[in-house]
Amino acid sequence: MNSQKNILLVEDEQFLANLLKIRLGKEGFIISHAKDGQEAAEIIKKSKFDLVLLDIILPKISGFEILGMIRADSQLSGVPVIIISNLGQENDIDRGRSLGAVEYIVKAKVSIDELIGQVKKILK
C-alpha cells in the first residue's frame, strides 16, 4: 500500500532523524532528509513529495518559513505537512495550523509508533 510514497523529513536532531528514517523505511516509504531549513527549501524545489514531516526550530530557515513557502507555491501547496516540534504552546500550534499543517505533533507527547500511525493515516 505504501510503496513508493516519498516523504521529506526536515529534522536537525540527528538521533530522531535516524530513528524516523529507519522506522519509516521499514514501512516502505522513501525518505529524503534535510537537516536544516535551507537544505529543505532546496530539496523541496527539486523533488516531488507525498508528505513533509517538518520540525519548526531549525538552523538557517525556520519550519514556519518553510511551511509558508510550500503553501505559497502552486506546485507544492497540496502536499500535506505534519509539523513535529518541541514547541507545544497553543500559539505555536495555532500558527502551524493556520499556515496549513494537516497535523501538529508535539515530540514530547507522542511515541514514534503514534507518529508512524499519523503518517500512514494521512498517506492512505
N, C-alpha and C positions, 0 to 999 in steps of 0.2 A: 504493500500500500504506500509506504513512504519512499519507495525507490525514486532516486533522482530529485528529491526536494533539496534545493540549495538554501542554506542558512548562512547569514553573515553574523558572526559573533564579534561584538565590539566590547572588549573587556581588557583592562590593563593589569588586572591582578592575575599573574601567571598561573598560580595554583588552580584557581577557579576556572580559568580559561582551559587549561589542560584537562581538568575533570569533565567539563562540559563537552569538550571536543571528543573525548573518549566515549562518554555516555551517549551523546547524540549520534556519533559514528556507529555505535552498536545498534542503534535504532534504524540505521540505513540512510541517515541524512548525510549530505555532502556539506562539510563545514569549511568556511573560509574564516580566517581570524584576523582582526585588526586590533593592535594593542594601544592605539590612541585615535583621537578624533580625526586628525589629519589623514592618517592611513585609511580610516573608514571612508572618508569623503572621496579619496582617490579610488578605492576598490568599488564603491557603490556606482561610480560613474562608468566603470569598465564592464561590470558583470551584472547579470540578472539574478535576483534572489527571490525566493518564495516567502522568506521571513527574515527579519533582522532582530537579533537579541542585542539590546543596547544598554550599556552602562551609562550613567549620567556624569559621574565625576571621572573625567578622562584628561590626560595630558593634551595640550595644544588646542583642541576644539571640544567643547562640552557636548554631552549627549543631547541636551536640549537643542543646541545649534544644529547638530546632525539631523535630528528629527524634523526640525523646521526646513532644512534643506531637502530632505526626502519628500515632505509634503508639498513643497513649492515646485517640485519637478514633475511635470505631467507624465513622464515615463515611469516615475517611481512612486507616485502618490498612492497607488493602490496596494503597495507592498505592506503587509501587516508588520507592525513593530511592537515588540514586547520590551518594555523597559525592565531591566534588572538592576536594582540600585540599593545602596545602603541608605539613601535619602528616603526617610519614611514619613516626613511631615506632610500634613494634609495639603499645604500649598504646593509642595513639590509634586505630589500625586495628581492634584487638580491641574497643574501646569502640563504635566506629561499627557494627561488625558485630553486636555484642550488642544494640545499640539497634534493629537491624532494617534496616540499609542492605543493599541487594542487591549493591552493589559499592562498593569504596573505592578511589578513584583518586588517586594522588599526582601533583599537577600537573607536577612536575619530571621525572617518569619516563614521561609519556605524551604522545604527539602529539595534536593536535586531531583528526586522522583516526582515531586509535585510540579517542578518546573518542566521536566520532560513531558509530563501529562498535559500541561498547558500548551506546549509546543505542538504535540500530536493533535490536540483538540482543534487548534487554530488551523493546522495544515490538512485537516480531514477533507 
